[in-house]
Amino acid sequence: MMYEMPKGIRFLELNFNKITELWDNMKGISGLYDDFSRDNFKLFQAKIVDPASVWLECTEGFGILYLTNIIKGLSGTGHILYWDKKLRGREDFTLGILKWLMDMVPLIKVNLYLPGYARVARLFAERLDFHREGKIRRW
């Protein structure tokens, strides 16, 4: 079955220049990387081309959405990055893409892992109807 891609999104172009540009945009975002992966471009490159991931970019250039650790028929880890940090008003857009991804892959669940200090991200996730399932300690 074919699923029409939602308006405003496209698959990330996988070439070295695009991956390098994305790395430059993402490496300065605090809390995005752990100590092991913070300065590891090769690890980042491997994540992008990993067959257990799907990377999408907004056609207007304001951000990316991607899934990693995909287990078809079960779950994937969701990542949403809007470069301009505007979240309010993008709930329907984001939810539409996540629902499309869940149908396309297919998945029954998308997991988000948010640090405790990411209050704005947590509120955005709640507006997308995500539910807190627990707290990971000593990760």
C-alpha positions as CSV (number, residue, x, y, z in Angstrom):
1,M,0.0,0.0,0.0
2,M,1.3,3.5,-0.9
3,Y,1.0,6.3,1.5
4,E,1.1,9.9,0.1
5,M,3.8,11.9,1.9
6,P,2.4,14.8,3.9
7,K,2.7,18.3,2.5
8,G,5.7,20.2,3.8
9,I,8.1,17.3,4.3
10,R,10.5,15.2,2.2
11,F,13.0,12.5,2.8
12,L,16.4,13.8,3.8
13,E,18.9,13.9,0.9
14,L,21.7,11.5,1.8
15,N,24.9,13.1,0.5
16,F,28.1,14.1,2.3
17,N,27.4,17.8,2.1
18,K,23.9,17.5,3.5
19,I,25.1,15.2,6.3
20,T,27.9,17.7,7.1
21,E,25.4,20.6,7.1
22,L,23.1,18.7,9.4
23,W,26.0,17.8,11.7
24,D,26.9,21.5,12.0
25,N,23.4,22.4,12.8
26,M,22.9,19.7,15.4
27,K,26.2,19.6,17.2
28,G,25.6,22.9,18.9
29,I,22.3,21.9,20.5
30,S,22.9,21.2,24.2
31,G,21.4,18.0,25.5
32,L,21.2,16.3,22.1
33,Y,24.3,14.2,22.5
34,D,25.8,12.2,25.3
35,D,29.5,12.4,26.2
36,F,30.3,9.5,23.8
37,S,28.6,10.8,20.7
38,R,29.1,14.6,21.2
39,D,32.1,15.0,18.9
40,N,31.7,11.8,16.9
41,F,30.9,12.6,13.3
42,K,31.4,9.0,12.1
43,L,28.8,7.8,14.7
44,F,26.4,10.5,13.5
45,Q,26.9,9.5,9.9
46,A,26.3,5.9,10.7
47,K,22.9,6.8,12.4
48,I,21.7,8.7,9.3
49,V,22.4,5.8,7.0
50,D,21.2,3.1,9.5
51,P,18.4,1.1,7.8
52,A,16.6,1.2,11.2
53,S,16.0,4.9,10.8
54,V,14.0,7.3,8.7
55,W,15.1,11.0,8.3
56,L,12.7,13.7,7.0
57,E,13.3,17.4,6.5
58,C,10.8,20.2,6.3
59,T,10.6,21.6,2.8
60,E,10.5,25.2,4.3
61,G,13.9,24.4,5.9
62,F,12.8,25.0,9.5
63,G,13.6,21.6,10.9
64,I,13.8,17.8,10.7
65,L,11.9,14.9,12.1
66,Y,13.4,11.4,12.3
67,L,12.9,8.0,13.8
68,T,15.7,5.8,15.0
69,N,15.9,2.3,16.6
70,I,12.9,1.2,14.4
71,I,11.5,-2.2,15.1
72,K,8.9,-2.7,12.3
73,G,5.5,-3.5,13.6
74,L,6.5,-2.3,17.1
75,S,8.2,1.0,17.9
76,G,10.8,3.6,17.0
77,T,12.4,6.5,18.8
78,G,11.1,9.9,17.6
79,H,13.2,13.0,17.3
80,I,11.8,16.5,16.4
81,L,14.1,19.4,15.8
82,Y,12.9,22.8,14.7
83,W,15.8,25.1,14.1
84,D,13.9,28.3,15.0
85,K,12.7,26.6,18.2
86,K,9.1,27.5,17.4
87,L,6.8,24.7,18.6
88,R,3.5,26.4,19.2
89,G,1.3,26.1,16.2
90,R,3.2,23.2,14.7
91,E,1.3,20.5,16.6
92,D,-1.0,19.5,13.7
93,F,1.9,19.5,11.2
94,T,4.1,17.3,13.5
95,L,1.3,15.0,14.5
96,G,0.3,14.5,10.8
97,I,3.9,13.5,10.0
98,L,4.2,11.1,13.0
99,K,0.9,9.4,12.1
100,W,2.0,9.1,8.5
101,L,5.4,7.5,9.6
102,M,3.5,5.1,11.9
103,D,1.4,3.9,9.0
104,M,4.2,3.8,6.5
105,V,6.8,1.9,8.6
106,P,4.5,0.5,10.3
107,L,4.7,1.2,14.0
108,I,2.3,0.9,16.9
109,K,4.3,3.3,19.2
110,V,6.7,6.2,19.0
111,N,9.0,6.7,22.0
112,L,10.4,10.1,23.0
113,Y,13.1,10.5,25.6
114,L,13.2,13.9,27.1
115,P,15.6,15.2,29.8
116,G,14.0,16.5,32.9
117,Y,15.0,20.1,32.2
118,A,13.3,20.1,28.7
119,R,10.0,21.6,30.0
120,V,9.0,23.2,26.7
121,A,9.6,19.9,24.8
122,R,7.6,18.0,27.4
123,L,4.7,20.4,27.0
124,F,4.9,20.1,23.2
125,A,4.9,16.3,23.5
126,E,1.8,16.5,25.7
127,R,0.0,18.6,23.2
128,L,0.8,15.9,20.6
129,D,-0.9,13.4,23.0
130,F,2.2,11.6,24.1
131,H,1.9,10.1,27.6
132,R,4.6,9.7,30.2
133,E,5.3,6.1,30.8
134,G,8.1,6.3,33.3
135,K,11.4,7.8,34.3
136,I,14.8,6.4,33.3
137,R,17.2,6.6,36.1
138,R,21.0,6.5,36.0
139,W,21.1,6.4,32.2
